Amino acid sequence: MLRVPSPEDAREEQRAETRASVPLGLQDDGRRRQRVGNDAINPYNIDDIKRAYAPSNGKGSPDQILREIDFEWKAYDTYGKLNYTTLQAHEVQGWRPCQHSDFRPGRFAPPGTEGAVHVNDMILMHRPMRLTVEARQEDYVNATRSMEVNRKKMAVAPEGQAPRTEPDLQTERFTIEIPDK
């Protein structure tokens, strides 16, 4: 019986590659893997920086808050186009871009890189913690005001409807006992 030639036989002949020596750029230079296994690399992880510059995260004493610096990743561009409105809003709120020179060489880019810290479409920004605490308090006041407006709206019935009963809004939690049968 005649045998049809296998494609594997033909491939072996094509694979046979002869070379005099390994090119210099391809030679083993002694490098090592820096991560092993399935270590996840999160380029946006700045927990170590936050611990160093803002240990209380704005919840310390007023003197401590004055010495702390807050860091956040902010959107820099969308689909490769700068959003100047958003960047201006960040500047108005006291955020400033972090520079590569502010951190150890190689932290976010190869050593010697100049300019602002960009990772993909994000930029790392900083501001004094006192401004962050002020913004948090402002956000809390606005959220509380919004909830108060909604509570008042819930209590008032539109014209032509029966009056609403007072809503029983619980703002605290407590443990209740469930009897066994």
N, C-alpha and C positions, 0 to 999 in steps of 0.2 A: 504494500500500500504506500502510495506516495504521501509524504508528509508536507504539509504547508509550513513554510518557514515562519518561525515565531518572530513577532516584532521585537522581542527581547534580544534576539541574536543581532539584529540590525542596530539596536541601540548601543550594544556593547562596543561595536566598531566605531560608532560616532563618539562615544565617550572617551575613547582612548586619546588622551591629550599628552603630548610630550612637552616638557619645558626644561630649559637648561638650569634655571634657578628661580627661586621665589623673588618676585619684585620687592624692592626695599619697603614700599608702602604697605605690603601685605605681610611682612614678617612679624613674628611674635615679639612684641616689645616689652613683655613682662607685666602687662597690666593685670589687675585683679577685679573681680566683681565686687561692687560696694554693697550690694543688697543680695540676700539669699532667699530662695523660695518664692513665696507669693507676697512679699512685702509690697504694700500699696504705697504709691508715691502720691501725696497730695500737695501739689505745688502752692496751694493757697493756705496751707497750715502755718499760722503765725503764732501759735500758742506760746512758744518759747520767747518770742519778742514781747508778747503781752505780759507774760509773767515777769519779765525783766523790767519793763517800763511802766506797768500798771498793775502791781501786785494786788491792790484792793479792788480793781475794776470800778473805781469811782464810789466805793462804799466805805471808804476809810474816813479818817478825820479831815477837817478842812485843810489843815497843813499838808497832809499826805496827798490830798486831791490836787493841790497846787503844784506838787512835784511830779505828778504822773502825766503820761502821754498816752492817748488813745490811738489805736491803729485799726483801719478797716480797708477792705477791698471795695473799690467802687467801680462801676461800669465806666470804661474809657471809650470804647467804640462799639458800634453795632454793625456787623457785616463789613468791617474794615473802614467804616466812615465815622469820624469823630462826631460826638453829640455835644456841641458847644453849650447848649442850654443846660444840660445836666452838669457839665464841668463847671460852668459859672455858678450853678446852684450850690455845688460842693464848696467852691471858693467862698461864697457869701456865708456859708455855715461854718467857716473857719478851717476847713480841710485844706491841707497842702500836700503836694506829692512828695513821697519819700525818694531819696536818691540812693543809688547803689553804693555810694561812698559812705552812707549811714550805717551799713551792715558789713559783716565780715566778707572778705572777697570770696566769691563763688556761692553766696547764699541764694541768690535768685538768678544769677547769670554767670557766665565765665568771668574769671578774675580780669580786672582792667576795664570792664564795661562801665560806661559813663551814662549819666542821665537818670530819668525817673524809672522806678521799678514797675515794669509791665509784665504780666503773665497772661498770655492769650489776649483776651479782650478786657482785662481788668487792670486797674492801677492801684498800687498800695498808697494810701494817704494817711496822714496823721494830723492830730490837733490836740491842744491841751485838754486834759481830762475835765477841767472846770467847765469847758464849753459843752462837753458831752453830758455832764451832769445837768447843766442848765437845759439842754435839749430834751433830756429824759423827763425832767420835771414839767416842761412845757407839754410834751406828749401826754403825760399822765393827766394834766389839767384838761387838755382838749378831749381826751377819752372820757373823763369823768363828766365833763359838760355834755358831751354827746349822749352818754347814757341817761343823764338827767332829762334832757330834751325828749328822748324816747319814752321815758317813764311818764312824763307829763302828757305826751300824745296818747299813750295807752289809756290814761285816766279820763280823757275827754271824748265824749261821743259826738259824732257829726250831727248836724241839725236833722231832726226827723227820726232819730233812733233813740231807743231807751237809754237811760243813763248807764254808764259803765260802773261796775263794782270796783272797789279799790283793789288793784292788783297786789297780791301777796308776794313780794319780791324778797327772797331770802339772800342776804349778803354774807351770811356766815354759815358754816357747816357744823353739824354736831352728830354724835353717834346716837343711833336709835337701837333699841333692843327688840329683837324679833323673838317672840315666845315659841318654844318647842311645842309641838302638838302631842 
